[in-house]
Amino acid sequence: MKARKWLWLVVVLTLFGAAWVGIAWLLTPDEVDTEAIEDGVAAGLRDELGGRYVVDCPDSMEWETGEEFHCFAEDQDGQLARITVSMENDDGEWSWIVG
């Protein structure tokens, strides 16, 4: 009988732990894939203005819909431009403007 009680306790504690892990996973904000944003902004600038651009965004950001952050784009002549990136929705969509 004692073994059965211990087994039941282990099962309950395991389920309890799994529930906490699941809740923590759901509440943890997603990190922004800044490398994909850098590549996307550089391609957009190239398409709109021509030339080559190197875009640098913060290394680590958490995704929050409606928030903005800033990157910097440098062209082949060393000119810098500030890029404002807006986090559009929970699906990871974003937009950018120069400024």
N, C-alpha and C positions, 0 to 999 in steps of 0.2 A: 504494500500500500504506500509506503514512504517513497519508493521509486516513482510511482505514478504521480504523486504530488510534486516531486522535483521536476519530472518531465513536463507537467502542466505549467509549472512556474517558468521553466525555460522557454516553452512555447509562447506564453504571455509576454515575457520580457523581450523575446525576439520580435514579436508583432509590434510591441510598443516602440522598440528601437527603429524598426522599419518605418513606422508611421512618422516618427520624428525626422528621419532622413528624407522621407518624401515631402514633408511640409517644408523643411529647410531648402530642398531643391526647388520647390515651386516658388518660394519667396526670394530666392537669390537672384538678383538682377543679372541679366546676360551681359557679358563683356562685349564691347564694340570690336569688330574686326577692322582695326585701323589700317592694316595693310591693304585690304580690299578697297577701303575708302580712298587711301592715297593713290592706288592704281586707277580708280574710277575718276577721281578729280583730275589727275594728270592726263588721262585719255580725253576727258571732256575739254580741258584747256587746249590740248593739241587740236581737237576737232574744231573748236571755236576760233582759236587764235593762230594756230599753226605753231611750229617749233616744238622744242622738247622742254619738259618741265619735270622737276623733282619736287614731290610734295611730301611734307613732313607733318604728321599728326601726333598728338600725345600717344605714348606707348600703351597706356592702360586706361580704359574708360569703362564705365558701366552704362548700359543702355537705359535711358529714361525718355519715354515718348514726350515730345515737346521741348526737350532740352537742346541746347546748342553748344558746340565747342569750336575751337579755332585751330586751323592748320596753317602752314606757310608753304607757298609754292615759289620755287626759284626757277627762272628761265635760264637759257644757255648763256645769257649775258650777265648773269648774277643778280638780276633784278628780283626783288622779293615782293610777293603779294600775300595779303592775309585772306584766308578762305574761311568763311563761316559755314559750318556743317550743321544742319538741322536734323534731328532724329524724328522722323515722321510718324511712325506707328510701332506697335509691338511686333510686327512681322519683320523688323529690321530694315525697313525702307528709310532712305535718307535723301536729302537734297543739299546742294551747296550753292553758294554765291561768292563772288569776289567781294571782299569787304569785311 
